[in-house]
Amino acid sequence: MILIADCGSTKIDWCLLNKTRVEKQVFTLGMNAVMLTEEEMRERLAAELLPELGDLTKNVVAVYFYGAGCISPEVCGNVARAIKHNIPSAETIEVYSDLLAAARALCGHEPGIACIMGTGSNSCLYDGTGIAANVSPLGFILGDEGSGAVLGKLFLGDVLKKQLPAEICAQFLEEYNLDLLTIIRRVYKEPQGNRFLASVTPFLSKNINVPEIHELVLNAFRAFFRRNIKQYDNYQNLPVNIIGSIAYYFKSVLEEAAAAEGCTIGNIVKSPMEGLLKFHTV
């Protein structure tokens, strides 16, 4: 059996594949590998994954792990050793970026532009085998345009600076039980501020017909295309394929933004796992 992992900042989707049949699928808390030590990852896998898989781990011969933060040989090595420690039966352990997961899931073996729009955002030009070009996402402080974290950052800033209708601000703060000090603490003092920021996006989706919210989301998406997609050669002639919850739930506004920036949307899917299962069984 082979184990495939799609690891994001919010959750990890694990699928245990027996030839072409999914033996078991489990979800554990997400992680960014660049932010954790090898020991921390070992402990997380032991506490969260192994109890879910039980004795099935003894039959795993290969693990294909696609993860946020898997951007260097050092980080990928840490992840691989943490996996080997917990699943010693695995003879093959390959660790790749979540961006390559998106490209393989969306494009298979064909060239194209592949993107992630979830808690964070990223994009690449894919040549059918590997990533040919990548505009660095830079994270939610310097980049990550169009991501859930950046949408949340822009929205919370507008709420606290009273740039939105008073009734919308009041409704949001009451619904999420937040105030200025709590927001500041969650963003600047507590860990994983990006997750907190992204957690407010359901409110944006629910109120997308409010003109000010629609404009905020539209402009954030236009920035994603302008600052990322339009940097790739021949972008005008390649469909932009996107994976992630933000792209999935804000599809209509995303298509509006793409059209405004001269880009064409291809496939939009919520999760790469179905495409990865196909890629690894063909």
ABEGO torsion letter per residue (X at the ends): XBBBBBBBAABBBBBBBBEABBABBBBBBBBBAAABBAAAAAAAAAAAAAAAAEAAAAABABBBBBBBGBABAAAAAAAAAAAAAABAABABBBBBBAAAAAAAAAAEABBEBBBBBBABBBBBBBAGABBABBBBAGEAAABGBGBAAAAAAAAAAAAAAGABBAAAAAAAAAAAGBBAAAAAAAAAABBGAAAAAAAAAAAAAAAAABAAAAAAAAAAAAAAAAAAAAABBGAAABBBBBBEAAAAAAAAAAAAAAAAAGBBBBBBBABAAAAAAAAAAX
